[in-house]
Amino acid sequence: MVKSREWSRKTREEVITLHRKGNGYKKIAKMLNIPRETIGSIIRKFKAKGTVETLPGRGRKKMLTSTAVHYLKRRVEKSPRVTAEELRKDLSEVGTEVSAQTIRRTLRNEGLHARTPRRTPLLSPKNKKSRLQYAKSHVDKSQTFWDSVLWTDETKLELFGPMDQRYVWRRKNKAYEEKNTLPTVKHGGGSIMLWGCFASAGTGKLQHVQGTMNSLQYQEILDDNVMQSVTNLRLGRRWTFQQDNDPKPQVCDGLHHIVIQYLLVLKRIHGTLHTLQLPCTCRSKTAPSMIDPPMLHSRQGVLFFIGLVLPPPNIALIHGPKQF
């Protein structure tokens, strides 16, 4: 049997309005360009039911009961990585036979969509606590401060890793809830190590690290990239160098290398060298116990290097330390 056309509610209301005004079926059909038989059907249903609304109970019955839908919602909220096929098997075991596609459609109607999980670093509870403390301690910093920061880090990029596609069931704006993310570690069939930097103005230079980074290579990377990036990003004469609190010796050695280069520049410009000794806060056992300016500062597990202003000879060489 061919399904008849479903006329809109507005059209059905017009039919009833014209009928109440005394118009006959034939005239209404001509005015609205609707078959006469349809006019009669609409009017008869209105007289029988007292409404032009589409009544419930028409069409195919739902395959899943409200109890089954509730189970599906509860299951994916608890285990976002469960697949539609696994859910289908669960329902089949209790006598409800539906397709995986029906389950996907039902979950979508409930606001739960299959999404690729966001990849986030695998962090220990200690790391998470440290990052949260750092964020809270800097939440009130001005935009001017952040505009002057040069962020640096090195990372290993995976070239040939696992290619399996995974999904999680989640609601809108829930992408970064921990259960909806995929922790990542640095591994795979092949990788390259890169050093890079950026500021609020944009990205700085990018350097390919050959082999395992050591202190000498780290110093060469800083020589070749830091000052050029500061210039390109227009960070000005007062800027902040930031890197993670890496326990390896090259971190402190690299920072001391920057200090030495600055002092040599000052000596060339002014002919004299003024130094201020500050305790080194690095964790490296090989780092010197005292350093020359600019200032090295550690807070919440992050090392800061305060870029030194190169002033005229009659102005003090060392600015006061910034408070973090």
N, C-alpha and C positions, 0 to 999 in steps of 0.2 A: 504494500500500500504506500502510495506516494504521500510524503508528509506535506500537509497544507501550510500555506504561508502564515507566519505569525505577525499579525499587524501590531503596530506600536500602540502604546496606551493612549497617546494623544489622538491617534486616528479613531480609536474605539470611542473615546469620549466625545469626539465630534459627531460620530454617528448617533450616539444617544441624545446629544443636544439637539441635533436637527430633527430627530424622531419626536422629541418632546414638543417641538414647535409645530408639529402637525404635518411634517413632510412624509410622503410615502416612500416605500423602499426604492422604487424606480427612480424617483427624483433625487434621493440621497445618493444612490449609486452613480448617477450622472454627475452630481455636484462634486463628489469626492473621487470619481474615476475608480470605483471599487465594484467588483461583481455584485449583482443583486443578491445572489445566494449568500455571499459573505455578510451583507447588511442584515439579512434575516437571522443569520447565525449569531451575530454580535448582539442583536436586540433580544433574541430568545434567551441567551445566556445571562444577559443583564436582568431580565425579568425573573429568571430562576434563581440567580445567586445574589442579585442586588449590588453587583460591582462589576467593573470592567478589568479589575486586576487579574493577572495570571495566577491562578490558584495553585497552591502547593500540591505535590503528589503526582504532577505530570512528569513525563520523561522517564529515563532509565534510573533505577534505584542506585544509590551509592554502594560501591563494593565494600567499603570499610565503615564499620560502626564508629560511633563517637568514642567508644572504649578503645578500639584499635588505634584510632588517630591519636588519642591521648598517650597510648603506649609508645607509639612512634616518636612523638614529641619528647617524651621523657627519656627515651633511649638515646636519641641523638644529642640532647642537651647534656647528658652524662658522658657519652662517648662520641664526640664529634667526628671521629675518623671511621666510624662504622659505615659500611657500604650499603647501597640499596639492595643488593643481592643478599647480603647477610640478614637484612631486615625481612626480606621476602621469606627466607628460610625460617626465621623466628615465627612469623605469622603462620606459615604452613604447618609448623609443628603443633599449633593449637587449632588447626582446622580451617584457617582463613587462607584461601588460595587467591592471590592477586599477583600481578606482574610487578617487576622492579620499576617499570615506568609509572605504574599507578602510584607506587610509594613515592617516587620522586615528585610527581605532580601534587600529591597530597601534602608533602612537606613544603613545597613551594607555596601552596595556598595558605599554609600556616606561617609563612614568613621565614622559613628555613631554606637556605639555598646552599648548594654544593659549590664551595669556593676553594681555590688554591691557597693553602696556608701561607701566611707571611713568614719569611725566614728571619729568624732572630738569633743572635749569638747565644751559645750555650753558657749560661751564667750560673755560678754557685750562689747559694744564699748570701754568702759574705760579699760577693761582687754586687749583688742586687742592693744590699743594704748600703754599701759604699756609694754606689751611683745615686741612690735616693738622697743620701745625706749631702752629697756634692750638689745635686740639683736644688735642694732646699736652701743650702748656704749661699747659692748664687742667684736665686730667683729674683732678688731685688736689684741686681746689677743693671745699670743703665745701658741703653742701646749703644751709646758712645763707647763704653768699655768693650762690649762684644765686637764692635766694628774694628777694634784695634788688635784683635787676637788672631794670630796665625796658628791654625790647628795643623798638627803633623802626625803622621802615623805610618807604619808599614804593615802590609797585609799580604797573605798568600792567597792567590786566586786559583781555584780549581779549574783545570782544563778539561779533564775527562773523568767526570764523576758519575754517580748513579743517575740514571735517566728516568726512573719510574715516576709516574705522575700520581700525586696524592691529592685528595680533597678532604675538606672538613665541612660539616653542616653547621652553619652559623647564621645568626641574624645580622641585620644591617648595623653598622657601627660597632661590631664586636670582633673586628679582625685581630686586634692585638691582645685579646684576653689570652692568657697563657695556654689554655687548653686548645686554642685555635691556631697556635703558631707551630712552626717546625724548627726546633733547635738545630743549629748547624755547627759543624766542627771543620777544621781545616785539614782535609784529607782528599784523596782521590787518586786517579791513575796518573796524573801529571799536574804540575802547578808552576806558577811563576811568582816571585816575590817582588812587590812594588813598594816604593816609598813615595808618598804624596803629601800635599798640603793644600789648605784652602782657607779663605776668610769670608766674611759676609759679602765682600765685593765680588767674589768668584773663586775659581780654582787657580792654584799656583802650579808650580812645575811638578812633573811626574818623572820618577827615576826608577829604572829597572835595576833590581839588586841581583848581582851575579853571585851565585852560590850562597853560602851561609854568611850573614852579615857579621863582621867583626868591628872592633873599635876604629881601625884605620879606615875601613870602607865607609863607616857611618860618618866620620869626619869629612871625608871627601864628598859625600852626598850633601852634607850641610854646606860645605864650601861652594858647591856647584849650584845649589838650588835655593837656599834660604833667603839670602839678600836679594837675589834676582826676583824672587816671588814677592818679597816685601815691596820692592820697587814697582813691579808690575801691578800689584794690587793696591798701590798707593795707601799704604798703612800709615804713612807719616813718620815723624821722627820719634814718636813715643808709641811703641807697640809691644805686644806680649807674645812670647813664643810658648806654645803649650804642647806637651806630649804626655803619653801615658807613663805611669810610674813603673817602668820596666826595671826589673831587678838586675838585668844583665849589665856587665861593666861598661859596654859601649855607650849607654845612656849618659852616665855621669861624665865619661871621657868626652863624649860629643859636646855636652854643655860646657865643659871646661875649655874645649877647643874654640867654641864660639866666643867665650870670654877673652881668651888670649888674642883672637883675631881682632876683637873690638879694641883691646888695649893697644895693640900694634897700630891700629888706625889712629887712635888718639895721640900716640907718640909721634907719628908722622905729621899730624896736623899741628900739635901744640909744642912739640919738642920736649915735653916733660910728661912724666907718667905718675898719676896719683892713683893709689889703690886703696881699697877698703876691704878688710878681711871679714868674711861672713862664714859661719859654720855651714858645711855641706850637709844637706838633709837627705841625700841619696842613700839608698839601702846597700849600694854596692860596697863590698869590703875593699876593693882596689882603688876606690876614689880617694883623692886627697881629703884631708880633714878640714882644710880651709880653702876658700876660693876667692878670687878677685872679682870686682864688679864687672859687668852688671849683676843684678841680684838673682839668685836661685831660690825659689820658694816652693815649699811643698805643703799641700793641704788636701785633705780628703782623698789621699792616694793619687794626686795629680801633681806633676812637676810644672812649675811656671818659670819662665825666664823673662825678665823685664828688659825690653830693649833699651839701650842706653842712648840718651840724647847727646849729640855732638854739639856742644854750645860754643860760643865765642870764648876766647881765653879768659875773659874777666867774669865768667859765670861758672858757678860750681859744676864740676864734672858729673857728680852723682846726684840724681833726684832721690827724694825720700821714697822708701818702699811703699808700694800700693798695699792696701789692706784687703784681704780676701775674707 
